[in-house]
Amino acid sequence: MMKKISIMVIVTAAVTLLVGGGATLTLPFTAQQAEASICGQSLWDHVWTPSRLLVHSCTQTVKGVIESVGAGDDGDDHMRVKVDSQYGNLLNTGNIQNTGGDLLAEAICQHTPTTSAAIQACGSFRSNISIPPAGTHVTIIGSWVLDQPNGWNEIHPVSSITTVTLNSISTNVPWGKSITVSGRLTASNAGGSTGGIGGKTITFNGTGGANLPSVTTNTDGTYSSTGAAPSTVGTGWTVQAHFAGDSSTGAADSNIRSYNTVKHTVSLALSTVPNTPWSRPTSFTATLTDASNGGTPISGKTVSFNGTGVIPSPQSGTTDSTGKATVTGTAPSTVATGWTYEAEFAGDSLYSAKDSTIKTYSTIKHSTSLTLAISPTSVKGGGTYEVSGTLKDTTTATSLSGMTISFTATFPITINPTTTNSTGGYNESGLTAPITAGSYNIQAHFAGTALYNAKDSAVHTLTVTSSTSSTWSANKASPTATKTSSKPTNPINGIKSNNSTNTVSNTNTTTTPVTSTTHIITIPKHTITTTTTTMSLTRPHILNTSSTYKIPKNAFTTNPSKLAIPNPFVANHKAITTHGVAASGNSNSTAARHTNMATSPAITITKHAVTIHKAIVGSSSAHNIVIQNPIANAGPDQKVTAGSIVTLNGRASHGTITSYLWRQLGGQPYVVLNHANTATPTFFALKVAKTITLTFELTVSNEKGITSSDTVNVVVMQRSFKS
């Protein structure tokens, strides 16, 4: 049977509300004593003691954010809602004073009540409205009433809650990059369905949502929209989602979300600089790209370069359309490794700062070229020629002055080192060709310096043709050179030869050694009458072990300037003692035996060569000068580095020595000995692929032709060479 309901009172009144800033708002409304027949809602049947509620409106929509949710003992869920500003008229003074300015909303019969009135009102009915958590922006529909006992307005009972959720957005988004927002449109009706609502249009606004397109919810009410963030760097960009509502579902707005736009990160890649010759131009390039935007080039930005290898430093360049910035400079003026270079981008309002990795390069020596020319290229034996050429810095195409040029050549050619002039040229003239016909290779060498690479010239050939010269050739120490003949003629000043078959041996030429056993040169007393007279005997007189010089009485009486004996065996009395040459009496006046000589005098009579006053003046008998045998000493073995100048040392040889001769006995490659007829010849240690041992022999001899030999080993260590 239908319950009888009567209308008791209708009151027209006005409510004054306290709003923000102390202002008041007066709203007229009609409060009605609530009975189900008035609002026509079956939901009212389950409101306990409905007479305590005065109805302002049976159906009222309000939007706001749930601040708290609590379950009451009456089975209702009590929500405190901070309403959006446009719904402030729903509040009264009781709300302002007692609920913190919130509007209360009650979803009835949500769970089992414990009070008798509520138990009776709810019975088995449950609203089953899904209550969103605190902080959710909601749209609530229900009756707007005055809770008379408490004196505040509220939505009671709640018939539906609609929400558009908006999930959190990434806090920091690179400016201009895409942002994606998502959420869900849901509705929950009292005693009815709860869930997502599909097919509804969601729109967006806010300072950060202008580029988000509208979307339609999926069947489960979810949605997602992607758009570009603002193109500047900023904080607090806002986004809010909206559902406009339709005939079946009330309008709803999401919470307002915010995010920040940040600078783009960048990449700064530095190109590799190759090893560079010292003081030559350098170039440094860095590429600036937008790492936040897929590595696209960034143009028009300033990039600076610095480091020990950047001269001058720092330097700046501007990126082009490909993102590249390039600067040029000059490499350091020394040869070294580890010169540093680095690029830096200071950043700006849109792009973060970035430093490249630090890289290094090396400065290297300049390359060189070395030429060699022989002029003439063909000469007769003993003829003269010259070598010349130019040393250049091929890195800078300039000449190199003040540099040492050394030479290697086929034995017996030796050429002393020389120095390049202001134009890089060198010239060694007046060189004497070998006597023996043949082809002789000559090569020039530049050993290199701390700044320039070593360089060898091409090998050039000197052609020596047959000479029409005599059988023997005197060395430079001989003031007179004479040819040999089958018999000597025109003996000088009574000095005769009694052995006409001897042949000449000369340590500077390839000839046959002396075959006689005795050579006696007899010089009589009274040859010298003053204390200043000197005498010398030049080659080719080469004596054997038994040979003696005899100084008898009364041989000559005048002309103190024209008699001489061999140098260096007698210099003066002290020299005789020092050199181990003894003077002894002997009356033998036999004529001297000597080597074959031509008609021109073989004995050169000079003055001031050897002082012998103390040796012979005042003696009534002949004096013998005894020549000691030579002993060769080639010096200690050596260990050297390829590319160096090596000096052999025969100074430890002793006895009576008139000549030195060095030659290479073993080891490859063969080298050219410079000054091979001295005690200390030199040679250039050529490039070798591995450590080698070269063996050299020293032969020393005296005026009698007596010889002695010794060997020395030179170990040449491998060293890398640069062209």
PEFENRA-V325961 format. One line per field, one symbol per residue. burial: I if it has 24 or more other C-alpha atoms within 12 Angstrom, else O. A space follows every 50 residues. Layout:
BEGIN
burial=???
END
This chain:
BEGIN
burial=OOOOOOOOOOOOOOIOIIIOOOOOOOOOOOIIIIIIOIIOOOIIIIIIII IOIIIIIIIIIIIIIIIIIIOOOIIIIIIIIIIIOOIIIIIIIIIIOOIO IIIIIIIIIIIIIOOOOIIOIIIOIIIIIIIIOOIIIIIIIIIIIIIOOO OIIIIIIIIIIIIIIIIOIOOIIIIIIIIIIIIIIIIIIIIOOIIIIOOI IIIIIIIIIIIIOIIIIOOOIIIIIOIIIIIIIIOIIIIIIIIIIOOOII IIIIIIIIIIIIIIIIIIIIIIIOIIIIIIIIIIIIIIIIOIOOOOIIOO IIIIIIIIIIIOOOIIIIIOOOIIIIIIIIIIIIIIOOIIIIIIIOIOOI IIIIIIOIIIIIIIIIIIIIIIIIIOIIIIIIIIIIIIIIIIIOOOOOII OOIIIIIIIIIIIIIIIIIIOOOIIIIIOOIIIIIIOOIIIIIIIIIIIO IIIIIIIOOIIIIIOOOOOOIIIIIOOOOOIIIIOOOIIOIIIOIIIOII OIIIIIIIIOOOIIIIOIIIIIIIIIIIIOOOIIIIIIIIIIIIIOIIII IIIOIOOOOIIIIIIIIIIIIIOOOIOOIIIIIOIIOIIIIIIIIIIIOO IIIIIIOOIIIIIIIIIOIOIIIIIIIIIIIIIIIOIOIIIIIIIIIIII OOIIIIIIIIIIIIOOOOIIIIIIIIIIIIIIIIIIIIOOOIIIIIIIII IIIIIIIIIIIIIIIIOOOOOOO
END
